[in-house]
């Protein structure tokens, strides 16, 4: 990866009075108009504040959810802009469109040090278009609002989208502090990581993690697998998994990974027991969830968490690690009966941090889990804001939103 112009470089060049377009990641979960987890907004604040305090006129662009390329009130960034203002301790203007009359009027009214948020960029079909011309035309209109561009939305740097990739080709550009920090941590995971190096993978689908398993089997010392994806591995070992999540088309691939782990000397650890339920998600509490051997899941049962023996074993496998990457919960952590496996892994990561090791929570559901379960964010070495981007980097893929910043 080449050298990048940093936020500090840009500020040193002078940004007072200049319009700086910042691509942030403000894609937060909402319950109606209520933000249920503002972690990504808080992570975006330092870069925005740095620019505002340097006298820039900061124009923030971001997406929320997956609208179909047209305005949809359910995905408006208005409540996000309000929360950003609270966190910044200053008024944040809000434009009711992305590149239209409201956007231009809002940006024109900005004073030095002012901050504005444009409406959801995905309300314009050009943002996510696969057609270079359509995407470029939207990027032209975004670029017309600014004098410089700062990429600070790590959760989208793996996407070749107008506000991430094409705008950077049209304006002087720099990497924001959040994205810079993410890249620095990912380099530590991939370039001579301090050992022992343990990777913990969970979440629902094996197919989402194939690339990272493939790439890390030769780099990690231990690979711990939980979550819904584990049942495809258990099936590959010849076990029945009842009604648990299963990707039949990946069973043979998992069998190959199990053999590769043996051949390469990587300790691949699967649960020995699981917490199952026969009624989930109906909410019926009868019969209660029970713990069964991973090799003996009843035909009428659904696996929803790693069991207590496995949680202790996973914690033991993490003890003494110097580098840990974790992506994906161990179970349905939102339900207390199925949260213990995820809690045990999170607790083990905090102990790695306390002992001076690097613990990285790989964004997405893992980041949501540590907050939901009440862990302090500073108990971990790093909590990523981009699960998908982190995984693609660890797969060895080129991230378009980073690659484009290298062209200065």
N, C-alpha and C positions, 0 to 999 in steps of 0.2 A: 504494500500500500504506500503510495507516494505521500509527499508532504502536503499538508493542507494549510490554507490561510485560516488562522484561528480567530476567535472573537476578539481576543486581546490585540491581535495584529490589526484588525479592522478598526477597533476603537482608537488605536494609536495613530492610524492614518487620518483620523478625524471624522466624526459622524454628526457633529452638532449641526442641526438644521437640515440634515439629510433624511429622506424617507427610506427607512429600512424595512423591507418585507421579511418577516420571520415566519418560517413554516414550523409551527409547533405541533405537538401531538396532544390534543385536548379531547380525545375520544374516550370519554368517561361514561360509566354506567349511570343511567337515569331511571328514576321511578316517577313517571310523569315529568314534572319540571324539577324534581328534587334529585340532586347529585348524590349518589350513594357511596362513591369512593372518589375523592378529589386528588388522588395521588399523582396523576399525570399533570394536572393543573399546577400543583405545587412544584413538581419537577421542572416545569417550564418557566417558573417565575425568575430564577437567577439570570438567565440570558436576557429576558425582557427588561428586567430591572437595570442590568448593566448598561444596556443600550439607552434606556430612558435617562438614566443618571448622567450619561455622556452627552445628552442633549439631542439624541436622535428622535425623529418622529416615527414611532414604532407601529407598524401595520402587521397585525398578527393574522395569519391564515391557517386554517385547520379544517379537519372533517369530524363528523360525528355520525357513527352508524353507517348504514349502507342504503341511503336513499337512491332512487332509480334515476339519477341524473336530472332531477327536477325538484323544485321547492317542496318540502314536506314539513309542516309545523312540528311534527313529532321529533324531528332531528335538528331543530334550530339550536344554534350556539348561544342564543341570548342568555340562558341561565348560566352557561359556562363563562361568558364575558362578565357577568355580574360577580361570580365567584372569584374570577381572576382579579377584578378590581378590589375585592375585599382583601385578598392575599397581598396585593401590591400596596395597599393602603392609599390608592389614588383612583380617581374616576377613570373608567375605561369606556371609551365611546364604542358604539355598536352600529355597524352598517347592516341594513336589512337585505342586502344582496352581496354578491361576490365581486362583480366587476362593473356593475351598472351605476345608475345615477346616485344611489345612496352611498355606494363605496367611494365614488369620486368626491362627493360632497363631504363625507366624513373625513377622508384623508386630507382634503383641502383645508378643513377647519383645524387640523391638528397643529398645536404649537410645539416648540422645541421641548422635548421630554414627555410629550403626550403619547398615549397608547390607544389604539383602536383595534377592534376585532371585526374581521369581515365575516359575513354569514358563511355557513357550511360550503366549502369548495365543491363538495360532491353534489350540490344542487345544480351544478353545470356539468352536462354530459362530457364536455371536453376534458375534465379532470382525469377520468379513468379510461378514456377512449384508447383503443388499441391502434387507432389510426393516427400516425404521426402528425398529419396535417391538422386534424381536428384538435388534437391535444396541443399542438404548437400554437394554434390560433387563440386558444384560451390562455396559454402561457403568455402570449404577446399582451393580452389585455391585463393580466396580473402584473406583468413587468412594467407596464405603463404607469402603475401606481407607485413605483419605487425607484430609488437610485442605487440600491444595493440589496443583496439577498443573504439571509442567514438561515442555514438548514439546522433546525433544532428539534425535529420530530423523528426521533430514532425509530419509533414504531412503524414508520412508513418508508424508511430508506431502502427497503428491499423492493419497493414498488416503482416502476417507471411511469410516474404520474406527473401531470403538468406542474403542480405546485411543489413537487419534490425534485424532479429531474429537469424538465424543460425550462423552467424559470432560471435555473442556475446557469443555463447556457446563454441566457439573455442579459444577465446582470453581473457586475462584480460580486463575488460571493465568498462566504466564509463558513466554517463549521461552528455551530453553537456550542456552548459549554456542556450541555447535556449530551449531545452526540459525541463530542470529544471524549467525555468521561466513559461513555459506553464502549467506544472503540479501544480506549486504553485498557479497559478491563478485559475485553475479548482477546486482545493481543496477549495478555497475561495467561489466558486460558489455552492459547494455541501455540505460542512461541515459548518453548522451554518452560512449561509450568512447573512450579515447585511441587515436589512429590513427598508423600503419596498424593495422587490426583484421583479423586472419586467423582463420578458423574451419576446423578440420580435422575431418572426419567419416569414420568407418570403421565397422567392425562388419559383421554379416552381411547385414542387410536394409535396402533403401531404404525400405520401408514403415514401419520404425521411426523413420525420420528425416524423413519428408515434412513434418511440421509445422514442425520447426526449420529445414529448408532454405527452406521457404516464407517464414518470418518473417525469416530472416537474409539472404536474397538482396538485400534493400533496405538492409541495415545494415552488412554486412561489406564490406571492400575486396577480400578474396580468400577463396575457398572451395575448399579442397583435399579431394578425395574419394578414399578408398582402401578397403581391406577388401573383403569379399564384395559389398557394395552397389555397388561400382564397375562390376561386369559388366553390370548393367542399364543403366547410363549408356553403357558401350561399345556395347551392343546398340542403344541409341537413336541412336548415331552411325553405325550400319550395320555394325558389326564382328561377326564370329562369336566366340563365347566358349567353344566346346568344351563340356566338362562342368562348367564353372564355375557357381557359384550364380547363378541368374537368376530374377527375378520378371517373368514375361512381362506380367502385368497392369499393371505400372508403367512399361513401356517408353515409352509415349506421355507419361506424366507427366514422366519424365526428359527427354524431347525438349523438352517445354515449358520445363522449368527451364533447359536449356542455352540456349534462345533468350532467356528472361528475363534470364539473366546477361549476355548480349550487349547486350540493350536497356537494362539498368540500369547498365552499366559495371562490373559485378563480374567479377573475373578468376576464372573457374571452372577449376580445374586438375585434370586427370585423369592417371593414370599413362600413360607412353609404353611401358613394358615391365613385364612381370609374371613372377613365378617360378611355374612350373607343375610338376605331377607327374602321372604316369599311374597310380600305385598307391596313393596316399593314400586312406584311412588304414590300409591293410593292414600297413604297416611294412616292406614289401619295399623294399630300397634300390636295386633294379635295375629300370629305369634310374634314374640319379640325377635329382633335380629340375634343371630347366634354365630359363634366362631366354629369353623370347621377346618379340617386339614385341606391345604391347597390341592392335594391329590384326591380329595373325596368330596367334591362339591355336589350336593344332592341335585337331582334332575329338575326339581321345582324351584330351585334357589338362584338368586342373582347376587353375584359378588360385588360388594360396594365399598370395601376398604381392605387394606392389609390387616392381618390379625395382630394381637398383642405380642406373640412370640416374634413375628416378623418385624414389628416396630422396634423391638429391643435389638434384634439382629441388625437391622438397618442402622440404628444409632451406634451400635458397636462397630460396624464397618466404617462409619464416618469418624469415629474417635481417632484422633491422631493425624487426620488428614491435614495437608497443608494447602491444598487447593480443592474446592468443591464447586461444581456447577449443578444446579437443580432446576429442572423444568418439568412442571406437571404435578398436580396433587396426587396423593396416594389413594384417595377415595373421594366420596361425595362430601367434601368438608363442610358444605353449607348446612348439612344435617348433623347435629351433634353426635348421633350414634355412629356416624361414619367419618368422624374427623380425627380420630386418635392417631392414625398412621401419618397423616399430614402434619399433625402437631408434633409428633415425635421426630420427624425429619427436620422440621423447622427448628426445634429446640437443639438438635444435634448441630445444625449449622451455626447457631448462635455460640455454641461452645467452641467450634472451630475458630470463629472470629475472636472470641475472648482469649484464645491461646495464640493469637497472632497469625492465623492462617487466613487465606482469602476464601470467603464464601460468597457465591453469586447466586441470587434468586433470579431465574431467567424470565421474568415478566409474565404477562398474561394471567392465567388462573393461579399460578404460584404466588405472584405478587399480591393478588387479591386475597389469597388464603392467609398469608402472614398478617395482613391487616385485619381480616375478619376474625382471626384467632387471637388477636390482641397483642401480637409481638411488636416491639418498638423497631422502627425502621433502621435505627442506627445500631441495632444488634447484629446486623448483617454487613458484610463487606460492601455489597452492592446489590441493589434491587433494580433490575432492568425495567425500562418502560416499554420494551418491545420484544415480546416472546417470539414472534415469527421472524423478526430481523435477527435476533440472537441465534436462533436455530439455523437460519440460512448461512450466517457467518461461520458457525461451527461445522456446517456441512462443507465448507470450503467454497461456497458460491460467491460470485461477485455481487455486491450490493449497488444497484444503479445510482441510488441517491448519494452514495459515498464516492463512487468512481467519478461522477460528474464534477465533484468538488476538487478533484485533483487537477483539473484542467484550468490552470490560472494563467 
